[in-house]
């Protein structure tokens, strides 16, 4: 027989949701259960056995759904400004205390059909406040040009918006804290195709722990948007042999977007 959620726990969850909303985080992600929503009981009750039991949550809201500040704004330029203002001088994770100079929000066409998402800002990006402006950024710009597009026609962002010290790989909690703002950017831009650059971006967006060899070569459904995975430009600088494979991935994207295929490789 199912048990309803304890009122104290229900109130605690509602407070937690309001807390995250105040931080600017409105979306919560989980894998959908097969039937209903199940939670592991946190406290033993006298009327229940000592074994771990589950409770079925009643079909009711813990709190009224929070409205994102950009909701109802039809102009994506203004909506992105609202998200940036909501992000503020972010102190939500430890990166703000580890040497970051500024937040790197994103750049490009707010109505872009194509969006590139990398891992995190590097030193050059941290200084200039724009994603992909260093050596890897120059290569990405060349990749975009090889597709017959300009940098201004696409939108470019990262999973996290602050540079990790020493360009280390972002920690899971850093990605979890920052990525909701990226999700809001994606919802506003509504790209037809997203290209995840590198394994960190792919694993964070798709919640799949797999090597690049398994990620590449096909499209994934990401909230109604097609998502492709290819190598990060920084990796291509270390291993230029993979540029041909990257060009195959970009050609797949071009076909999906109806962009004519030029007879040239990524330089």
One Martini backbone bead per residue (centre of mass of N, CA, C, O) as a GRO file, in nm:
protein
  267
    1UNK     BB    1   0.095   0.036   0.024
    2UNK     BB    2   0.088   0.358  -0.017
    3UNK     BB    3   0.272   0.649   0.081
    4UNK     BB    4   0.272   0.951   0.190
    5UNK     BB    5   0.419   1.239   0.219
    6UNK     BB    6   0.571   1.402   0.446
    7UNK     BB    7   0.508   1.723   0.538
    8UNK     BB    8   0.799   1.802   0.618
    9UNK     BB    9   0.933   1.711   0.354
   10UNK     BB   10   0.761   1.882   0.167
   11UNK     BB   11   0.854   2.156   0.283
   12UNK     BB   12   1.155   2.114   0.232
   13UNK     BB   13   1.132   2.094  -0.076
   14UNK     BB   14   1.005   2.370  -0.122
   15UNK     BB   15   1.244   2.532  -0.004
   16UNK     BB   16   1.456   2.424  -0.201
   17UNK     BB   17   1.326   2.535  -0.458
   18UNK     BB   18   1.329   2.833  -0.374
   19UNK     BB   19   1.633   2.852  -0.342
   20UNK     BB   20   1.704   2.792  -0.642
   21UNK     BB   21   1.539   3.022  -0.763
   22UNK     BB   22   1.713   3.248  -0.627
   23UNK     BB   23   1.969   3.147  -0.803
   24UNK     BB   24   1.831   3.083  -1.105
   25UNK     BB   25   1.704   2.792  -1.066
   26UNK     BB   26   1.439   2.603  -1.251
   27UNK     BB   27   1.573   2.337  -1.337
   28UNK     BB   28   1.505   1.980  -1.316
   29UNK     BB   29   1.685   1.669  -1.337
   30UNK     BB   30   1.557   1.348  -1.442
   31UNK     BB   31   1.470   1.033  -1.449
   32UNK     BB   32   1.217   0.863  -1.566
   33UNK     BB   33   0.987   0.679  -1.444
   34UNK     BB   34   0.771   0.433  -1.509
   35UNK     BB   35   0.603   0.475  -1.224
   36UNK     BB   36   0.595   0.743  -1.107
   37UNK     BB   37   0.714   0.867  -0.789
   38UNK     BB   38   1.011   0.774  -0.616
   39UNK     BB   39   1.108   0.749  -0.270
   40UNK     BB   40   1.322   0.726  -0.019
   41UNK     BB   41   1.297   0.660   0.292
   42UNK     BB   42   1.435   0.853   0.562
   43UNK     BB   43   1.231   0.737   0.777
   44UNK     BB   44   1.129   0.559   1.032
   45UNK     BB   45   0.838   0.375   1.111
   46UNK     BB   46   0.639   0.204   1.321
   47UNK     BB   47   0.442   0.089   1.078
   48UNK     BB   48   0.718   0.002   0.960
   49UNK     BB   49   0.960  -0.158   0.845
   50UNK     BB   50   1.311  -0.163   0.860
   51UNK     BB   51   1.314  -0.165   0.586
   52UNK     BB   52   1.349  -0.023   0.300
   53UNK     BB   53   1.127   0.223   0.179
   54UNK     BB   54   0.866   0.346  -0.025
   55UNK     BB   55   0.725   0.641  -0.165
   56UNK     BB   56   0.436   0.799  -0.288
   57UNK     BB   57   0.372   1.072  -0.454
   58UNK     BB   58   0.161   1.297  -0.479
   59UNK     BB   59  -0.037   1.470  -0.722
   60UNK     BB   60   0.142   1.740  -0.630
   61UNK     BB   61   0.254   2.040  -0.549
   62UNK     BB   62   0.491   2.187  -0.353
   63UNK     BB   63   0.488   2.431  -0.555
   64UNK     BB   64   0.474   2.684  -0.733
   65UNK     BB   65   0.571   2.749  -1.032
   66UNK     BB   66   0.832   2.900  -1.151
   67UNK     BB   67   0.907   3.204  -1.308
   68UNK     BB   68   1.085   3.304  -1.550
   69UNK     BB   69   1.199   3.612  -1.633
   70UNK     BB   70   1.185   3.544  -1.962
   71UNK     BB   71   0.904   3.497  -1.961
   72UNK     BB   72   0.723   3.639  -2.236
   73UNK     BB   73   0.978   3.699  -2.407
   74UNK     BB   74   1.017   3.727  -2.756
   75UNK     BB   75   1.294   3.856  -2.744
   76UNK     BB   76   1.604   3.710  -2.739
   77UNK     BB   77   1.778   3.948  -2.659
   78UNK     BB   78   1.625   4.019  -2.397
   79UNK     BB   79   1.628   3.737  -2.268
   80UNK     BB   80   1.939   3.716  -2.241
   81UNK     BB   81   1.969   3.962  -2.060
   82UNK     BB   82   1.807   3.847  -1.825
   83UNK     BB   83   1.988   3.604  -1.770
   84UNK     BB   84   2.244   3.768  -1.717
   85UNK     BB   85   2.125   3.925  -1.476
   86UNK     BB   86   2.060   3.671  -1.308
   87UNK     BB   87   2.354   3.577  -1.283
   88UNK     BB   88   2.557   3.787  -1.254
   89UNK     BB   89   2.807   3.779  -0.999
   90UNK     BB   90   2.882   3.482  -0.964
   91UNK     BB   91   2.862   3.259  -0.640
   92UNK     BB   92   2.758   2.941  -0.662
   93UNK     BB   93   3.059   2.862  -0.681
   94UNK     BB   94   3.408   2.823  -0.637
   95UNK     BB   95   3.522   2.982  -0.892
   96UNK     BB   96   3.507   3.280  -0.775
   97UNK     BB   97   3.771   3.188  -0.575
   98UNK     BB   98   3.978   3.078  -0.839
   99UNK     BB   99   4.052   3.340  -1.052
  100UNK     BB  100   3.832   3.464  -1.189
  101UNK     BB  101   3.752   3.750  -1.382
  102UNK     BB  102   3.500   3.646  -1.563
  103UNK     BB  103   3.211   3.609  -1.726
  104UNK     BB  104   3.111   3.364  -1.982
  105UNK     BB  105   2.824   3.355  -2.155
  106UNK     BB  106   2.801   3.450  -2.472
  107UNK     BB  107   2.782   3.429  -2.845
  108UNK     BB  108   2.576   3.574  -3.100
  109UNK     BB  109   2.294   3.450  -3.243
  110UNK     BB  110   1.975   3.450  -3.097
  111UNK     BB  111   1.863   3.298  -3.391
  112UNK     BB  112   2.010   3.042  -3.419
  113UNK     BB  113   2.045   2.723  -3.575
  114UNK     BB  114   2.343   2.717  -3.450
  115UNK     BB  115   2.510   2.547  -3.171
  116UNK     BB  116   2.792   2.587  -2.960
  117UNK     BB  117   2.934   2.358  -2.705
  118UNK     BB  118   3.148   2.369  -2.453
  119UNK     BB  119   3.319   2.361  -2.155
  120UNK     BB  120   3.531   2.617  -2.098
  121UNK     BB  121   3.704   2.867  -2.013
  122UNK     BB  122   3.992   3.032  -2.074
  123UNK     BB  123   4.224   3.266  -2.055
  124UNK     BB  124   4.126   3.445  -2.292
  125UNK     BB  125   3.826   3.440  -2.213
  126UNK     BB  126   3.862   3.564  -1.928
  127UNK     BB  127   3.965   3.838  -2.041
  128UNK     BB  128   3.735   3.896  -2.278
  129UNK     BB  129   3.439   3.752  -2.234
  130UNK     BB  130   3.473   3.524  -2.466
  131UNK     BB  131   3.418   3.256  -2.647
  132UNK     BB  132   3.651   3.138  -2.840
  133UNK     BB  133   3.958   3.333  -2.875
  134UNK     BB  134   4.175   3.152  -2.904
  135UNK     BB  135   4.318   2.901  -3.064
  136UNK     BB  136   4.059   2.730  -3.055
  137UNK     BB  137   3.879   2.960  -3.163
  138UNK     BB  138   4.013   2.990  -3.439
  139UNK     BB  139   3.940   2.706  -3.530
  140UNK     BB  140   3.636   2.732  -3.502
  141UNK     BB  141   3.608   2.959  -3.707
  142UNK     BB  142   3.712   2.783  -3.945
  143UNK     BB  143   3.493   2.568  -3.926
  144UNK     BB  144   3.258   2.760  -3.983
  145UNK     BB  145   3.362   2.859  -4.258
  146UNK     BB  146   3.364   2.572  -4.391
  147UNK     BB  147   3.036   2.571  -4.369
  148UNK     BB  148   2.945   2.873  -4.472
  149UNK     BB  149   2.992   3.045  -4.214
  150UNK     BB  150   2.963   3.263  -3.946
  151UNK     BB  151   3.006   3.357  -3.625
  152UNK     BB  152   2.746   3.550  -3.628
  153UNK     BB  153   2.534   3.304  -3.704
  154UNK     BB  154   2.605   3.183  -3.438
  155UNK     BB  155   2.621   3.008  -3.122
  156UNK     BB  156   2.834   3.052  -2.824
  157UNK     BB  157   2.919   2.819  -2.560
  158UNK     BB  158   2.918   2.686  -2.222
  159UNK     BB  159   2.872   2.495  -1.956
  160UNK     BB  160   3.063   2.698  -1.824
  161UNK     BB  161   3.143   3.057  -1.714
  162UNK     BB  162   3.415   2.968  -1.573
  163UNK     BB  163   3.741   2.947  -1.502
  164UNK     BB  164   3.935   2.702  -1.434
  165UNK     BB  165   4.202   2.621  -1.276
  166UNK     BB  166   4.431   2.547  -1.518
  167UNK     BB  167   4.209   2.420  -1.709
  168UNK     BB  168   4.041   2.231  -1.579
  169UNK     BB  169   3.812   2.010  -1.523
  170UNK     BB  170   3.506   2.016  -1.454
  171UNK     BB  171   3.301   1.973  -1.209
  172UNK     BB  172   3.002   1.839  -1.145
  173UNK     BB  173   2.888   2.072  -0.961
  174UNK     BB  174   2.953   2.300  -1.160
  175UNK     BB  175   2.773   2.200  -1.389
  176UNK     BB  176   2.506   2.184  -1.224
  177UNK     BB  177   2.500   2.494  -1.149
  178UNK     BB  178   2.538   2.624  -1.451
  179UNK     BB  179   2.357   2.476  -1.676
  180UNK     BB  180   2.073   2.612  -1.638
  181UNK     BB  181   2.156   2.867  -1.801
  182UNK     BB  182   2.203   2.721  -2.066
  183UNK     BB  183   1.916   2.610  -2.096
  184UNK     BB  184   1.789   2.893  -2.121
  185UNK     BB  185   1.937   2.973  -2.376
  186UNK     BB  186   1.828   2.748  -2.555
  187UNK     BB  187   1.524   2.820  -2.524
  188UNK     BB  188   1.559   3.100  -2.663
  189UNK     BB  189   1.709   3.028  -2.935
  190UNK     BB  190   1.625   2.766  -3.081
  191UNK     BB  191   1.790   2.551  -3.215
  192UNK     BB  192   1.826   2.299  -3.454
  193UNK     BB  193   2.139   2.271  -3.374
  194UNK     BB  194   2.374   2.094  -3.170
  195UNK     BB  195   2.725   2.126  -3.076
  196UNK     BB  196   2.932   1.917  -2.907
  197UNK     BB  197   3.250   1.997  -2.756
  198UNK     BB  198   3.324   1.724  -2.637
  199UNK     BB  199   3.287   1.519  -2.361
  200UNK     BB  200   3.182   1.709  -2.143
  201UNK     BB  201   2.944   1.824  -2.300
  202UNK     BB  202   2.811   1.555  -2.373
  203UNK     BB  203   2.773   1.435  -2.085
  204UNK     BB  204   2.607   1.670  -1.968
  205UNK     BB  205   2.371   1.683  -2.179
  206UNK     BB  206   2.317   1.348  -2.194
  207UNK     BB  207   2.393   1.166  -1.949
  208UNK     BB  208   2.658   1.018  -2.076
  209UNK     BB  209   2.907   0.761  -2.030
  210UNK     BB  210   3.124   0.817  -2.300
  211UNK     BB  211   3.303   0.792  -2.565
  212UNK     BB  212   3.363   0.954  -2.856
  213UNK     BB  213   3.319   0.707  -3.046
  214UNK     BB  214   3.009   0.689  -2.951
  215UNK     BB  215   2.899   0.980  -3.000
  216UNK     BB  216   2.963   0.977  -3.283
  217UNK     BB  217   2.761   0.985  -3.598
  218UNK     BB  218   2.501   1.111  -3.444
  219UNK     BB  219   2.185   1.188  -3.336
  220UNK     BB  220   2.029   1.367  -3.071
  221UNK     BB  221   1.775   1.409  -2.842
  222UNK     BB  222   1.736   1.758  -2.721
  223UNK     BB  223   1.455   1.881  -2.645
  224UNK     BB  224   1.387   1.872  -2.972
  225UNK     BB  225   1.693   1.876  -3.038
  226UNK     BB  226   1.960   1.839  -3.232
  227UNK     BB  227   2.256   1.640  -3.144
  228UNK     BB  228   2.604   1.678  -3.180
  229UNK     BB  229   2.936   1.521  -3.184
  230UNK     BB  230   3.266   1.657  -3.127
  231UNK     BB  231   3.561   1.780  -3.129
  232UNK     BB  232   3.768   1.969  -2.966
  233UNK     BB  233   3.978   2.213  -3.069
  234UNK     BB  234   4.202   2.155  -2.859
  235UNK     BB  235   4.242   1.862  -2.953
  236UNK     BB  236   4.319   1.930  -3.252
  237UNK     BB  237   4.587   2.070  -3.174
  238UNK     BB  238   4.708   1.793  -3.063
  239UNK     BB  239   4.528   1.625  -3.304
  240UNK     BB  240   4.510   1.678  -3.641
  241UNK     BB  241   4.401   1.397  -3.749
  242UNK     BB  242   4.088   1.467  -3.649
  243UNK     BB  243   3.980   1.669  -3.867
  244UNK     BB  244   3.839   1.474  -4.061
  245UNK     BB  245   3.629   1.374  -3.856
  246UNK     BB  246   3.508   1.651  -3.797
  247UNK     BB  247   3.412   1.707  -4.088
  248UNK     BB  248   3.202   1.485  -4.087
  249UNK     BB  249   3.028   1.605  -3.863
  250UNK     BB  250   2.971   1.878  -4.007
  251UNK     BB  251   2.834   1.757  -4.257
  252UNK     BB  252   2.596   1.639  -4.105
  253UNK     BB  253   2.491   1.916  -4.013
  254UNK     BB  254   2.457   2.048  -4.290
  255UNK     BB  255   2.245   1.855  -4.397
  256UNK     BB  256   2.033   1.920  -4.177
  257UNK     BB  257   2.042   2.245  -4.260
  258UNK     BB  258   2.088   2.278  -4.581
  259UNK     BB  259   2.396   2.292  -4.644
  260UNK     BB  260   2.621   2.320  -4.860
  261UNK     BB  261   2.889   2.117  -4.979
  262UNK     BB  262   3.206   2.175  -4.964
  263UNK     BB  263   3.534   2.119  -5.118
  264UNK     BB  264   3.653   2.109  -4.800
  265UNK     BB  265   3.865   2.138  -4.535
  266UNK     BB  266   3.978   2.175  -4.238
  267UNK     BB  267   4.237   2.415  -4.137
   0.00000   0.00000   0.00000
